[in-house]
């Protein structure tokens, strides 16, 4: 029995990173505060806002963070964190190097916005996928500029999803 437990322990210890426990902020807030999407699934774009009163709001993307910040104009954020696209570690959104656009499909947007911990990583991404390097201010401004089209796109997507579910239910 001891050997069996030792083998199980070794297997678990050497399991791929994909099987590792999700980050603490995802365990604490698994769903996006605004759209309900799984933040673990979107761990490469997730964000976390910390307000001066100590409260936190977790989102899946810059789109939902923009919605949050627009809706809470009287609350002062003291830290906005974003996942580094590559490592999925939370970093300061204002210090991140952002990439706007490119060929990778965005999260909750038709015009992708990704964050990177270093300029070199952002440049590698741009070389492979296109896009433009930007600051946090430029990225969040782009998110607000895209808000109408993105909201319209999300509503259409959800409408189509509901219709497919209704059609599937009708056939059973």
Chimera marker file (.cmm) of the C-alpha trace (Angstrom):
<marker_set name="trace">
<marker id="1" x="0.000" y="0.000" z="0.000" r="1" g="1" b="0" radius="0.5"/>
<marker id="2" x="2.836" y="2.400" z="0.828" r="1" g="1" b="0" radius="0.5"/>
<marker id="3" x="4.403" y="1.815" z="-2.573" r="1" g="1" b="0" radius="0.5"/>
<marker id="4" x="1.049" y="2.458" z="-4.254" r="1" g="1" b="0" radius="0.5"/>
<marker id="5" x="0.612" y="5.738" z="-2.368" r="1" g="1" b="0" radius="0.5"/>
<marker id="6" x="4.191" y="6.712" z="-3.188" r="1" g="1" b="0" radius="0.5"/>
<marker id="7" x="3.562" y="6.037" z="-6.884" r="1" g="1" b="0" radius="0.5"/>
<marker id="8" x="0.319" y="8.025" z="-6.823" r="1" g="1" b="0" radius="0.5"/>
<marker id="9" x="2.167" y="10.874" z="-5.099" r="1" g="1" b="0" radius="0.5"/>
<marker id="10" x="4.930" y="10.807" z="-7.694" r="1" g="1" b="0" radius="0.5"/>
<marker id="11" x="2.406" y="10.824" z="-10.528" r="1" g="1" b="0" radius="0.5"/>
<marker id="12" x="0.616" y="13.791" z="-9.028" r="1" g="1" b="0" radius="0.5"/>
<marker id="13" x="3.873" y="15.627" z="-8.374" r="1" g="1" b="0" radius="0.5"/>
<marker id="14" x="4.971" y="15.192" z="-11.977" r="1" g="1" b="0" radius="0.5"/>
<marker id="15" x="1.557" y="15.878" z="-13.552" r="1" g="1" b="0" radius="0.5"/>
<marker id="16" x="1.602" y="18.446" z="-16.360" r="1" g="1" b="0" radius="0.5"/>
<marker id="17" x="1.058" y="22.105" z="-15.476" r="1" g="1" b="0" radius="0.5"/>
<marker id="18" x="-2.389" y="21.891" z="-17.112" r="1" g="1" b="0" radius="0.5"/>
<marker id="19" x="-3.492" y="19.759" z="-14.176" r="1" g="1" b="0" radius="0.5"/>
<marker id="20" x="-2.061" y="22.190" z="-11.622" r="1" g="1" b="0" radius="0.5"/>
<marker id="21" x="-4.415" y="23.996" z="-9.295" r="1" g="1" b="0" radius="0.5"/>
<marker id="22" x="-5.946" y="27.142" z="-10.782" r="1" g="1" b="0" radius="0.5"/>
<marker id="23" x="-4.581" y="30.510" z="-9.588" r="1" g="1" b="0" radius="0.5"/>
<marker id="24" x="-5.935" y="31.734" z="-6.237" r="1" g="1" b="0" radius="0.5"/>
<marker id="25" x="-7.941" y="34.586" z="-7.827" r="1" g="1" b="0" radius="0.5"/>
<marker id="26" x="-9.694" y="32.063" z="-10.118" r="1" g="1" b="0" radius="0.5"/>
<marker id="27" x="-10.497" y="29.767" z="-7.180" r="1" g="1" b="0" radius="0.5"/>
<marker id="28" x="-11.888" y="32.768" z="-5.276" r="1" g="1" b="0" radius="0.5"/>
<marker id="29" x="-13.808" y="34.141" z="-8.299" r="1" g="1" b="0" radius="0.5"/>
<marker id="30" x="-14.255" y="31.410" z="-10.922" r="1" g="1" b="0" radius="0.5"/>
<marker id="31" x="-16.843" y="33.322" z="-12.978" r="1" g="1" b="0" radius="0.5"/>
<marker id="32" x="-16.606" y="36.787" z="-14.496" r="1" g="1" b="0" radius="0.5"/>
<marker id="33" x="-18.550" y="39.333" z="-12.439" r="1" g="1" b="0" radius="0.5"/>
<marker id="34" x="-20.193" y="40.757" z="-15.578" r="1" g="1" b="0" radius="0.5"/>
<marker id="35" x="-20.717" y="38.019" z="-18.146" r="1" g="1" b="0" radius="0.5"/>
<marker id="36" x="-20.387" y="34.847" z="-16.083" r="1" g="1" b="0" radius="0.5"/>
<marker id="37" x="-17.685" y="33.321" z="-18.287" r="1" g="1" b="0" radius="0.5"/>
<marker id="38" x="-15.237" y="30.901" z="-16.691" r="1" g="1" b="0" radius="0.5"/>
<marker id="39" x="-12.137" y="32.878" z="-15.675" r="1" g="1" b="0" radius="0.5"/>
<marker id="40" x="-10.052" y="29.687" z="-15.581" r="1" g="1" b="0" radius="0.5"/>
<marker id="41" x="-10.822" y="29.016" z="-19.226" r="1" g="1" b="0" radius="0.5"/>
<marker id="42" x="-9.823" y="32.601" z="-19.989" r="1" g="1" b="0" radius="0.5"/>
<marker id="43" x="-6.893" y="32.705" z="-17.571" r="1" g="1" b="0" radius="0.5"/>
<marker id="44" x="-4.759" y="34.396" z="-20.268" r="1" g="1" b="0" radius="0.5"/>
<marker id="45" x="-7.067" y="37.457" z="-20.420" r="1" g="1" b="0" radius="0.5"/>
<marker id="46" x="-8.570" y="37.590" z="-16.919" r="1" g="1" b="0" radius="0.5"/>
<marker id="47" x="-8.373" y="40.719" z="-14.811" r="1" g="1" b="0" radius="0.5"/>
<marker id="48" x="-8.803" y="41.698" z="-11.159" r="1" g="1" b="0" radius="0.5"/>
<marker id="49" x="-9.780" y="45.144" z="-9.882" r="1" g="1" b="0" radius="0.5"/>
<marker id="50" x="-9.048" y="46.081" z="-6.271" r="1" g="1" b="0" radius="0.5"/>
<marker id="51" x="-10.885" y="49.093" z="-4.862" r="1" g="1" b="0" radius="0.5"/>
<marker id="52" x="-9.798" y="51.418" z="-2.063" r="1" g="1" b="0" radius="0.5"/>
<marker id="53" x="-12.460" y="49.930" z="0.245" r="1" g="1" b="0" radius="0.5"/>
<marker id="54" x="-10.695" y="46.533" z="-0.033" r="1" g="1" b="0" radius="0.5"/>
<marker id="55" x="-13.318" y="44.939" z="-2.280" r="1" g="1" b="0" radius="0.5"/>
<marker id="56" x="-12.314" y="43.111" z="-5.458" r="1" g="1" b="0" radius="0.5"/>
<marker id="57" x="-14.060" y="42.459" z="-8.757" r="1" g="1" b="0" radius="0.5"/>
<marker id="58" x="-12.849" y="39.679" z="-11.029" r="1" g="1" b="0" radius="0.5"/>
<marker id="59" x="-13.464" y="39.682" z="-14.781" r="1" g="1" b="0" radius="0.5"/>
<marker id="60" x="-12.620" y="37.563" z="-17.815" r="1" g="1" b="0" radius="0.5"/>
<marker id="61" x="-11.315" y="40.347" z="-20.050" r="1" g="1" b="0" radius="0.5"/>
<marker id="62" x="-10.540" y="43.998" z="-20.633" r="1" g="1" b="0" radius="0.5"/>
<marker id="63" x="-14.049" y="44.359" z="-22.112" r="1" g="1" b="0" radius="0.5"/>
<marker id="64" x="-15.713" y="43.332" z="-18.834" r="1" g="1" b="0" radius="0.5"/>
<marker id="65" x="-13.196" y="45.366" z="-16.801" r="1" g="1" b="0" radius="0.5"/>
<marker id="66" x="-14.148" y="48.411" z="-18.874" r="1" g="1" b="0" radius="0.5"/>
<marker id="67" x="-17.833" y="47.762" z="-18.162" r="1" g="1" b="0" radius="0.5"/>
<marker id="68" x="-17.041" y="47.495" z="-14.441" r="1" g="1" b="0" radius="0.5"/>
<marker id="69" x="-14.998" y="50.689" z="-14.322" r="1" g="1" b="0" radius="0.5"/>
<marker id="70" x="-17.655" y="52.633" z="-16.264" r="1" g="1" b="0" radius="0.5"/>
<marker id="71" x="-20.421" y="51.399" z="-13.954" r="1" g="1" b="0" radius="0.5"/>
<marker id="72" x="-18.551" y="52.174" z="-10.725" r="1" g="1" b="0" radius="0.5"/>
<marker id="73" x="-17.435" y="55.723" z="-11.438" r="1" g="1" b="0" radius="0.5"/>
<marker id="74" x="-17.623" y="56.681" z="-7.742" r="1" g="1" b="0" radius="0.5"/>
<marker id="75" x="-15.418" y="53.792" z="-6.563" r="1" g="1" b="0" radius="0.5"/>
<marker id="76" x="-11.665" y="54.324" z="-6.715" r="1" g="1" b="0" radius="0.5"/>
<marker id="77" x="-9.587" y="51.423" z="-8.027" r="1" g="1" b="0" radius="0.5"/>
<marker id="78" x="-6.193" y="51.144" z="-6.330" r="1" g="1" b="0" radius="0.5"/>
<marker id="79" x="-4.918" y="48.259" z="-8.468" r="1" g="1" b="0" radius="0.5"/>
<marker id="80" x="-5.965" y="46.766" z="-11.767" r="1" g="1" b="0" radius="0.5"/>
<marker id="81" x="-4.233" y="43.476" z="-12.539" r="1" g="1" b="0" radius="0.5"/>
<marker id="82" x="-4.256" y="41.542" z="-15.800" r="1" g="1" b="0" radius="0.5"/>
<marker id="83" x="-2.958" y="38.128" z="-16.771" r="1" g="1" b="0" radius="0.5"/>
<marker id="84" x="0.278" y="38.043" z="-18.709" r="1" g="1" b="0" radius="0.5"/>
<marker id="85" x="-0.768" y="36.369" z="-21.984" r="1" g="1" b="0" radius="0.5"/>
<marker id="86" x="2.122" y="33.875" z="-21.842" r="1" g="1" b="0" radius="0.5"/>
<marker id="87" x="2.522" y="32.946" z="-18.158" r="1" g="1" b="0" radius="0.5"/>
<marker id="88" x="-1.082" y="33.673" z="-17.084" r="1" g="1" b="0" radius="0.5"/>
<marker id="89" x="0.350" y="35.327" z="-13.936" r="1" g="1" b="0" radius="0.5"/>
<marker id="90" x="-1.400" y="38.507" z="-12.777" r="1" g="1" b="0" radius="0.5"/>
<marker id="91" x="0.619" y="41.667" z="-13.414" r="1" g="1" b="0" radius="0.5"/>
<marker id="92" x="-0.049" y="45.398" z="-12.986" r="1" g="1" b="0" radius="0.5"/>
<marker id="93" x="-2.230" y="46.392" z="-15.960" r="1" g="1" b="0" radius="0.5"/>
<marker id="94" x="-0.675" y="49.864" z="-16.100" r="1" g="1" b="0" radius="0.5"/>
<marker id="95" x="2.876" y="48.464" z="-16.277" r="1" g="1" b="0" radius="0.5"/>
<marker id="96" x="1.978" y="45.746" z="-18.787" r="1" g="1" b="0" radius="0.5"/>
<marker id="97" x="2.893" y="46.067" z="-22.445" r="1" g="1" b="0" radius="0.5"/>
<marker id="98" x="-0.366" y="45.744" z="-24.388" r="1" g="1" b="0" radius="0.5"/>
<marker id="99" x="-0.968" y="44.513" z="-27.920" r="1" g="1" b="0" radius="0.5"/>
<marker id="100" x="-4.090" y="45.713" z="-29.707" r="1" g="1" b="0" radius="0.5"/>
<marker id="101" x="-5.364" y="43.767" z="-32.703" r="1" g="1" b="0" radius="0.5"/>
<marker id="102" x="-3.716" y="40.920" z="-34.552" r="1" g="1" b="0" radius="0.5"/>
<marker id="103" x="-4.945" y="37.563" z="-35.778" r="1" g="1" b="0" radius="0.5"/>
<marker id="104" x="-5.726" y="35.925" z="-32.405" r="1" g="1" b="0" radius="0.5"/>
<marker id="105" x="-9.434" y="36.019" z="-31.554" r="1" g="1" b="0" radius="0.5"/>
<marker id="106" x="-10.088" y="38.348" z="-28.626" r="1" g="1" b="0" radius="0.5"/>
<marker id="107" x="-12.124" y="37.640" z="-25.488" r="1" g="1" b="0" radius="0.5"/>
<marker id="108" x="-15.515" y="39.429" z="-25.477" r="1" g="1" b="0" radius="0.5"/>
<marker id="109" x="-14.312" y="41.618" z="-28.346" r="1" g="1" b="0" radius="0.5"/>
<marker id="110" x="-13.845" y="41.613" z="-32.086" r="1" g="1" b="0" radius="0.5"/>
<marker id="111" x="-10.657" y="43.668" z="-31.644" r="1" g="1" b="0" radius="0.5"/>
<marker id="112" x="-8.274" y="41.738" z="-29.371" r="1" g="1" b="0" radius="0.5"/>
<marker id="113" x="-6.305" y="43.358" z="-26.558" r="1" g="1" b="0" radius="0.5"/>
<marker id="114" x="-3.586" y="41.288" z="-24.821" r="1" g="1" b="0" radius="0.5"/>
<marker id="115" x="-1.194" y="42.114" z="-21.974" r="1" g="1" b="0" radius="0.5"/>
<marker id="116" x="2.437" y="41.056" z="-21.621" r="1" g="1" b="0" radius="0.5"/>
<marker id="117" x="4.913" y="41.352" z="-18.769" r="1" g="1" b="0" radius="0.5"/>
<marker id="118" x="7.720" y="42.460" z="-21.102" r="1" g="1" b="0" radius="0.5"/>
<marker id="119" x="8.160" y="44.418" z="-24.304" r="1" g="1" b="0" radius="0.5"/>
<marker id="120" x="10.129" y="41.507" z="-25.786" r="1" g="1" b="0" radius="0.5"/>
<marker id="121" x="7.195" y="39.113" z="-25.276" r="1" g="1" b="0" radius="0.5"/>
<marker id="122" x="4.787" y="41.646" z="-26.818" r="1" g="1" b="0" radius="0.5"/>
<marker id="123" x="7.118" y="42.109" z="-29.803" r="1" g="1" b="0" radius="0.5"/>
<marker id="124" x="7.340" y="38.318" z="-30.302" r="1" g="1" b="0" radius="0.5"/>
<marker id="125" x="3.535" y="38.137" z="-30.252" r="1" g="1" b="0" radius="0.5"/>
<marker id="126" x="3.229" y="40.984" z="-32.788" r="1" g="1" b="0" radius="0.5"/>
<marker id="127" x="5.786" y="39.329" z="-35.067" r="1" g="1" b="0" radius="0.5"/>
<marker id="128" x="3.827" y="36.048" z="-34.990" r="1" g="1" b="0" radius="0.5"/>
<marker id="129" x="0.239" y="37.386" z="-34.892" r="1" g="1" b="0" radius="0.5"/>
<marker id="130" x="0.228" y="41.042" z="-35.867" r="1" g="1" b="0" radius="0.5"/>
<marker id="131" x="-1.181" y="43.868" z="-33.802" r="1" g="1" b="0" radius="0.5"/>
<marker id="132" x="0.174" y="47.102" z="-32.381" r="1" g="1" b="0" radius="0.5"/>
<marker id="133" x="2.065" y="47.628" z="-29.135" r="1" g="1" b="0" radius="0.5"/>
<marker id="134" x="0.261" y="50.022" z="-26.794" r="1" g="1" b="0" radius="0.5"/>
<marker id="135" x="-0.058" y="51.311" z="-23.229" r="1" g="1" b="0" radius="0.5"/>
<marker id="136" x="-2.826" y="50.408" z="-20.792" r="1" g="1" b="0" radius="0.5"/>
<marker id="137" x="-4.448" y="53.792" z="-21.435" r="1" g="1" b="0" radius="0.5"/>
<marker id="138" x="-4.540" y="53.088" z="-25.176" r="1" g="1" b="0" radius="0.5"/>
<marker id="139" x="-5.857" y="49.544" z="-24.628" r="1" g="1" b="0" radius="0.5"/>
<marker id="140" x="-8.673" y="50.601" z="-22.306" r="1" g="1" b="0" radius="0.5"/>
<marker id="141" x="-9.560" y="53.517" z="-24.613" r="1" g="1" b="0" radius="0.5"/>
<marker id="142" x="-9.773" y="50.986" z="-27.469" r="1" g="1" b="0" radius="0.5"/>
<marker id="143" x="-12.017" y="48.801" z="-25.278" r="1" g="1" b="0" radius="0.5"/>
<marker id="144" x="-14.375" y="51.750" z="-24.710" r="1" g="1" b="0" radius="0.5"/>
<marker id="145" x="-14.252" y="52.660" z="-28.411" r="1" g="1" b="0" radius="0.5"/>
<marker id="146" x="-15.156" y="49.038" z="-29.280" r="1" g="1" b="0" radius="0.5"/>
<marker id="147" x="-17.880" y="48.731" z="-26.609" r="1" g="1" b="0" radius="0.5"/>
<marker id="148" x="-20.919" y="49.256" z="-28.853" r="1" g="1" b="0" radius="0.5"/>
<marker id="149" x="-19.804" y="46.821" z="-31.573" r="1" g="1" b="0" radius="0.5"/>
<marker id="150" x="-18.597" y="44.268" z="-29.007" r="1" g="1" b="0" radius="0.5"/>
<marker id="151" x="-21.851" y="44.408" z="-27.037" r="1" g="1" b="0" radius="0.5"/>
<marker id="152" x="-23.852" y="44.023" z="-30.249" r="1" g="1" b="0" radius="0.5"/>
<marker id="153" x="-21.665" y="41.039" z="-31.292" r="1" g="1" b="0" radius="0.5"/>
<marker id="154" x="-22.024" y="39.369" z="-27.862" r="1" g="1" b="0" radius="0.5"/>
<marker id="155" x="-25.821" y="39.795" z="-27.923" r="1" g="1" b="0" radius="0.5"/>
<marker id="156" x="-26.032" y="38.257" z="-31.411" r="1" g="1" b="0" radius="0.5"/>
<marker id="157" x="-23.782" y="35.356" z="-30.371" r="1" g="1" b="0" radius="0.5"/>
<marker id="158" x="-25.880" y="34.659" z="-27.283" r="1" g="1" b="0" radius="0.5"/>
<marker id="159" x="-29.107" y="34.910" z="-29.288" r="1" g="1" b="0" radius="0.5"/>
<marker id="160" x="-27.784" y="32.304" z="-31.779" r="1" g="1" b="0" radius="0.5"/>
<marker id="161" x="-26.664" y="30.077" z="-28.902" r="1" g="1" b="0" radius="0.5"/>
<marker id="162" x="-30.141" y="30.228" z="-27.306" r="1" g="1" b="0" radius="0.5"/>
<marker id="163" x="-31.794" y="29.422" z="-30.646" r="1" g="1" b="0" radius="0.5"/>
<marker id="164" x="-29.525" y="26.381" z="-31.130" r="1" g="1" b="0" radius="0.5"/>
<marker id="165" x="-30.332" y="25.190" z="-27.600" r="1" g="1" b="0" radius="0.5"/>
<marker id="166" x="-34.067" y="25.593" z="-28.250" r="1" g="1" b="0" radius="0.5"/>
<marker id="167" x="-33.773" y="23.715" z="-31.549" r="1" g="1" b="0" radius="0.5"/>
<marker id="168" x="-31.837" y="20.926" z="-29.811" r="1" g="1" b="0" radius="0.5"/>
<marker id="169" x="-34.459" y="20.687" z="-27.073" r="1" g="1" b="0" radius="0.5"/>
<marker id="170" x="-37.277" y="20.593" z="-29.669" r="1" g="1" b="0" radius="0.5"/>
<marker id="171" x="-35.684" y="17.592" z="-31.435" r="1" g="1" b="0" radius="0.5"/>
<marker id="172" x="-35.554" y="15.486" z="-28.255" r="1" g="1" b="0" radius="0.5"/>
<link id1="1" id2="2" r="1" g="1" b="0" radius="0.2"/>
<link id1="2" id2="3" r="1" g="1" b="0" radius="0.2"/>
<link id1="3" id2="4" r="1" g="1" b="0" radius="0.2"/>
<link id1="4" id2="5" r="1" g="1" b="0" radius="0.2"/>
<link id1="5" id2="6" r="1" g="1" b="0" radius="0.2"/>
<link id1="6" id2="7" r="1" g="1" b="0" radius="0.2"/>
<link id1="7" id2="8" r="1" g="1" b="0" radius="0.2"/>
<link id1="8" id2="9" r="1" g="1" b="0" radius="0.2"/>
<link id1="9" id2="10" r="1" g="1" b="0" radius="0.2"/>
<link id1="10" id2="11" r="1" g="1" b="0" radius="0.2"/>
<link id1="11" id2="12" r="1" g="1" b="0" radius="0.2"/>
<link id1="12" id2="13" r="1" g="1" b="0" radius="0.2"/>
<link id1="13" id2="14" r="1" g="1" b="0" radius="0.2"/>
<link id1="14" id2="15" r="1" g="1" b="0" radius="0.2"/>
<link id1="15" id2="16" r="1" g="1" b="0" radius="0.2"/>
<link id1="16" id2="17" r="1" g="1" b="0" radius="0.2"/>
<link id1="17" id2="18" r="1" g="1" b="0" radius="0.2"/>
<link id1="18" id2="19" r="1" g="1" b="0" radius="0.2"/>
<link id1="19" id2="20" r="1" g="1" b="0" radius="0.2"/>
<link id1="20" id2="21" r="1" g="1" b="0" radius="0.2"/>
<link id1="21" id2="22" r="1" g="1" b="0" radius="0.2"/>
<link id1="22" id2="23" r="1" g="1" b="0" radius="0.2"/>
<link id1="23" id2="24" r="1" g="1" b="0" radius="0.2"/>
<link id1="24" id2="25" r="1" g="1" b="0" radius="0.2"/>
<link id1="25" id2="26" r="1" g="1" b="0" radius="0.2"/>
<link id1="26" id2="27" r="1" g="1" b="0" radius="0.2"/>
<link id1="27" id2="28" r="1" g="1" b="0" radius="0.2"/>
<link id1="28" id2="29" r="1" g="1" b="0" radius="0.2"/>
<link id1="29" id2="30" r="1" g="1" b="0" radius="0.2"/>
<link id1="30" id2="31" r="1" g="1" b="0" radius="0.2"/>
<link id1="31" id2="32" r="1" g="1" b="0" radius="0.2"/>
<link id1="32" id2="33" r="1" g="1" b="0" radius="0.2"/>
<link id1="33" id2="34" r="1" g="1" b="0" radius="0.2"/>
<link id1="34" id2="35" r="1" g="1" b="0" radius="0.2"/>
<link id1="35" id2="36" r="1" g="1" b="0" radius="0.2"/>
<link id1="36" id2="37" r="1" g="1" b="0" radius="0.2"/>
<link id1="37" id2="38" r="1" g="1" b="0" radius="0.2"/>
<link id1="38" id2="39" r="1" g="1" b="0" radius="0.2"/>
<link id1="39" id2="40" r="1" g="1" b="0" radius="0.2"/>
<link id1="40" id2="41" r="1" g="1" b="0" radius="0.2"/>
<link id1="41" id2="42" r="1" g="1" b="0" radius="0.2"/>
<link id1="42" id2="43" r="1" g="1" b="0" radius="0.2"/>
<link id1="43" id2="44" r="1" g="1" b="0" radius="0.2"/>
<link id1="44" id2="45" r="1" g="1" b="0" radius="0.2"/>
<link id1="45" id2="46" r="1" g="1" b="0" radius="0.2"/>
<link id1="46" id2="47" r="1" g="1" b="0" radius="0.2"/>
<link id1="47" id2="48" r="1" g="1" b="0" radius="0.2"/>
<link id1="48" id2="49" r="1" g="1" b="0" radius="0.2"/>
<link id1="49" id2="50" r="1" g="1" b="0" radius="0.2"/>
<link id1="50" id2="51" r="1" g="1" b="0" radius="0.2"/>
<link id1="51" id2="52" r="1" g="1" b="0" radius="0.2"/>
<link id1="52" id2="53" r="1" g="1" b="0" radius="0.2"/>
<link id1="53" id2="54" r="1" g="1" b="0" radius="0.2"/>
<link id1="54" id2="55" r="1" g="1" b="0" radius="0.2"/>
<link id1="55" id2="56" r="1" g="1" b="0" radius="0.2"/>
<link id1="56" id2="57" r="1" g="1" b="0" radius="0.2"/>
<link id1="57" id2="58" r="1" g="1" b="0" radius="0.2"/>
<link id1="58" id2="59" r="1" g="1" b="0" radius="0.2"/>
<link id1="59" id2="60" r="1" g="1" b="0" radius="0.2"/>
<link id1="60" id2="61" r="1" g="1" b="0" radius="0.2"/>
<link id1="61" id2="62" r="1" g="1" b="0" radius="0.2"/>
<link id1="62" id2="63" r="1" g="1" b="0" radius="0.2"/>
<link id1="63" id2="64" r="1" g="1" b="0" radius="0.2"/>
<link id1="64" id2="65" r="1" g="1" b="0" radius="0.2"/>
<link id1="65" id2="66" r="1" g="1" b="0" radius="0.2"/>
<link id1="66" id2="67" r="1" g="1" b="0" radius="0.2"/>
<link id1="67" id2="68" r="1" g="1" b="0" radius="0.2"/>
<link id1="68" id2="69" r="1" g="1" b="0" radius="0.2"/>
<link id1="69" id2="70" r="1" g="1" b="0" radius="0.2"/>
<link id1="70" id2="71" r="1" g="1" b="0" radius="0.2"/>
<link id1="71" id2="72" r="1" g="1" b="0" radius="0.2"/>
<link id1="72" id2="73" r="1" g="1" b="0" radius="0.2"/>
<link id1="73" id2="74" r="1" g="1" b="0" radius="0.2"/>
<link id1="74" id2="75" r="1" g="1" b="0" radius="0.2"/>
<link id1="75" id2="76" r="1" g="1" b="0" radius="0.2"/>
<link id1="76" id2="77" r="1" g="1" b="0" radius="0.2"/>
<link id1="77" id2="78" r="1" g="1" b="0" radius="0.2"/>
<link id1="78" id2="79" r="1" g="1" b="0" radius="0.2"/>
<link id1="79" id2="80" r="1" g="1" b="0" radius="0.2"/>
<link id1="80" id2="81" r="1" g="1" b="0" radius="0.2"/>
<link id1="81" id2="82" r="1" g="1" b="0" radius="0.2"/>
<link id1="82" id2="83" r="1" g="1" b="0" radius="0.2"/>
<link id1="83" id2="84" r="1" g="1" b="0" radius="0.2"/>
<link id1="84" id2="85" r="1" g="1" b="0" radius="0.2"/>
<link id1="85" id2="86" r="1" g="1" b="0" radius="0.2"/>
<link id1="86" id2="87" r="1" g="1" b="0" radius="0.2"/>
<link id1="87" id2="88" r="1" g="1" b="0" radius="0.2"/>
<link id1="88" id2="89" r="1" g="1" b="0" radius="0.2"/>
<link id1="89" id2="90" r="1" g="1" b="0" radius="0.2"/>
<link id1="90" id2="91" r="1" g="1" b="0" radius="0.2"/>
<link id1="91" id2="92" r="1" g="1" b="0" radius="0.2"/>
<link id1="92" id2="93" r="1" g="1" b="0" radius="0.2"/>
<link id1="93" id2="94" r="1" g="1" b="0" radius="0.2"/>
<link id1="94" id2="95" r="1" g="1" b="0" radius="0.2"/>
<link id1="95" id2="96" r="1" g="1" b="0" radius="0.2"/>
<link id1="96" id2="97" r="1" g="1" b="0" radius="0.2"/>
<link id1="97" id2="98" r="1" g="1" b="0" radius="0.2"/>
<link id1="98" id2="99" r="1" g="1" b="0" radius="0.2"/>
<link id1="99" id2="100" r="1" g="1" b="0" radius="0.2"/>
<link id1="100" id2="101" r="1" g="1" b="0" radius="0.2"/>
<link id1="101" id2="102" r="1" g="1" b="0" radius="0.2"/>
<link id1="102" id2="103" r="1" g="1" b="0" radius="0.2"/>
<link id1="103" id2="104" r="1" g="1" b="0" radius="0.2"/>
<link id1="104" id2="105" r="1" g="1" b="0" radius="0.2"/>
<link id1="105" id2="106" r="1" g="1" b="0" radius="0.2"/>
<link id1="106" id2="107" r="1" g="1" b="0" radius="0.2"/>
<link id1="107" id2="108" r="1" g="1" b="0" radius="0.2"/>
<link id1="108" id2="109" r="1" g="1" b="0" radius="0.2"/>
<link id1="109" id2="110" r="1" g="1" b="0" radius="0.2"/>
<link id1="110" id2="111" r="1" g="1" b="0" radius="0.2"/>
<link id1="111" id2="112" r="1" g="1" b="0" radius="0.2"/>
<link id1="112" id2="113" r="1" g="1" b="0" radius="0.2"/>
<link id1="113" id2="114" r="1" g="1" b="0" radius="0.2"/>
<link id1="114" id2="115" r="1" g="1" b="0" radius="0.2"/>
<link id1="115" id2="116" r="1" g="1" b="0" radius="0.2"/>
<link id1="116" id2="117" r="1" g="1" b="0" radius="0.2"/>
<link id1="117" id2="118" r="1" g="1" b="0" radius="0.2"/>
<link id1="118" id2="119" r="1" g="1" b="0" radius="0.2"/>
<link id1="119" id2="120" r="1" g="1" b="0" radius="0.2"/>
<link id1="120" id2="121" r="1" g="1" b="0" radius="0.2"/>
<link id1="121" id2="122" r="1" g="1" b="0" radius="0.2"/>
<link id1="122" id2="123" r="1" g="1" b="0" radius="0.2"/>
<link id1="123" id2="124" r="1" g="1" b="0" radius="0.2"/>
<link id1="124" id2="125" r="1" g="1" b="0" radius="0.2"/>
<link id1="125" id2="126" r="1" g="1" b="0" radius="0.2"/>
<link id1="126" id2="127" r="1" g="1" b="0" radius="0.2"/>
<link id1="127" id2="128" r="1" g="1" b="0" radius="0.2"/>
<link id1="128" id2="129" r="1" g="1" b="0" radius="0.2"/>
<link id1="129" id2="130" r="1" g="1" b="0" radius="0.2"/>
<link id1="130" id2="131" r="1" g="1" b="0" radius="0.2"/>
<link id1="131" id2="132" r="1" g="1" b="0" radius="0.2"/>
<link id1="132" id2="133" r="1" g="1" b="0" radius="0.2"/>
<link id1="133" id2="134" r="1" g="1" b="0" radius="0.2"/>
<link id1="134" id2="135" r="1" g="1" b="0" radius="0.2"/>
<link id1="135" id2="136" r="1" g="1" b="0" radius="0.2"/>
<link id1="136" id2="137" r="1" g="1" b="0" radius="0.2"/>
<link id1="137" id2="138" r="1" g="1" b="0" radius="0.2"/>
<link id1="138" id2="139" r="1" g="1" b="0" radius="0.2"/>
<link id1="139" id2="140" r="1" g="1" b="0" radius="0.2"/>
<link id1="140" id2="141" r="1" g="1" b="0" radius="0.2"/>
<link id1="141" id2="142" r="1" g="1" b="0" radius="0.2"/>
<link id1="142" id2="143" r="1" g="1" b="0" radius="0.2"/>
<link id1="143" id2="144" r="1" g="1" b="0" radius="0.2"/>
<link id1="144" id2="145" r="1" g="1" b="0" radius="0.2"/>
<link id1="145" id2="146" r="1" g="1" b="0" radius="0.2"/>
<link id1="146" id2="147" r="1" g="1" b="0" radius="0.2"/>
<link id1="147" id2="148" r="1" g="1" b="0" radius="0.2"/>
<link id1="148" id2="149" r="1" g="1" b="0" radius="0.2"/>
<link id1="149" id2="150" r="1" g="1" b="0" radius="0.2"/>
<link id1="150" id2="151" r="1" g="1" b="0" radius="0.2"/>
<link id1="151" id2="152" r="1" g="1" b="0" radius="0.2"/>
<link id1="152" id2="153" r="1" g="1" b="0" radius="0.2"/>
<link id1="153" id2="154" r="1" g="1" b="0" radius="0.2"/>
<link id1="154" id2="155" r="1" g="1" b="0" radius="0.2"/>
<link id1="155" id2="156" r="1" g="1" b="0" radius="0.2"/>
<link id1="156" id2="157" r="1" g="1" b="0" radius="0.2"/>
<link id1="157" id2="158" r="1" g="1" b="0" radius="0.2"/>
<link id1="158" id2="159" r="1" g="1" b="0" radius="0.2"/>
<link id1="159" id2="160" r="1" g="1" b="0" radius="0.2"/>
<link id1="160" id2="161" r="1" g="1" b="0" radius="0.2"/>
<link id1="161" id2="162" r="1" g="1" b="0" radius="0.2"/>
<link id1="162" id2="163" r="1" g="1" b="0" radius="0.2"/>
<link id1="163" id2="164" r="1" g="1" b="0" radius="0.2"/>
<link id1="164" id2="165" r="1" g="1" b="0" radius="0.2"/>
<link id1="165" id2="166" r="1" g="1" b="0" radius="0.2"/>
<link id1="166" id2="167" r="1" g="1" b="0" radius="0.2"/>
<link id1="167" id2="168" r="1" g="1" b="0" radius="0.2"/>
<link id1="168" id2="169" r="1" g="1" b="0" radius="0.2"/>
<link id1="169" id2="170" r="1" g="1" b="0" radius="0.2"/>
<link id1="170" id2="171" r="1" g="1" b="0" radius="0.2"/>
<link id1="171" id2="172" r="1" g="1" b="0" radius="0.2"/>
</marker_set>
